[in-house]
Amino acid sequence: MRTLNLNPIFRANSGLDRVFDLIEAAAQRQGDDFPPFDSLRLSDNRFRLSIAVPGFRDDEVAVTQHKRELIISGERKVDTEGEYLHQGIPARVFSRRFQLAEHTEVTGATLAHGLLSIELVRNVPDAEKPRTIPVSVSPDRAEPVRQIERNVA
């Protein structure tokens, strides 16, 4: 396995440390693609995260929200009656983390047909929503402004 060394670039570009931290973290994060997922926007403030968890039962999957982080984890219990000749359905332990936007809450989770569907709602308080301020004409400025002419001699 090759490792990515970005130290020479860090020294040359000290103002871009955050960007390079993200690149390095992405390069080191391998094997983080299980289980696969889809994210859907249902409306402006409603979303659904669908995660493929074939073979997992509802008591083998956990969905946890802690502040702005959503953690989905699972561990299959071994209950085979025989000996596997081929095991193609993943039975490994997994943990997947998602950073949620501010004011986003999990409203429900359902498991059906091998898909874990997590419903998300973003509830932005009225005080933080953008608002339009009407512009009115002041009574003393109702007349058009007159330009004063200067005599340049």
Steps between C-alpha positions, in 0.01 A plus 500: 500500500634843410474789740459860398752739656388861473755648743704684231183662371393597854826689553470689172132597541441581864181696422325193357544267797128423534466401134798267521369347824182408315694354206721295729201373700325396178811317378534309827132406518487166323238231538247762608267419212300230679211493516405689184238773533279740307397844619180659372353849531125460543429873540685813612524379859440122478759239408532122496814297543468142366770256606537148356522252788414161345460219750486731805198490731363803685660389827841480330504862378530813716429860397634770732501879472741692719488875441577539127632149441290206383650158573366181343654176621423135461618158604345176377450222747625161384210257477591258225358151493766360272839569350542772238614383158506862383423810704432797272265697725713727718475410867762737630472759770458851363477855622422790270503866609331797337540866589155660508422860416412730784142459633459158332325228700432132441122447504488127435671189369350193332654176377331328207627276219865544601483882500526712811317828430571792731273804483661839568338840548673836516313740733662841477366733773316807371757726665775349281312495170581775253237770493422781262484849646268734310650829393272803533534864412548734791240785515766772487660341190176458303596773253776434249841624601599818317849536375676824587674650204843644543636781301848418396679806379 
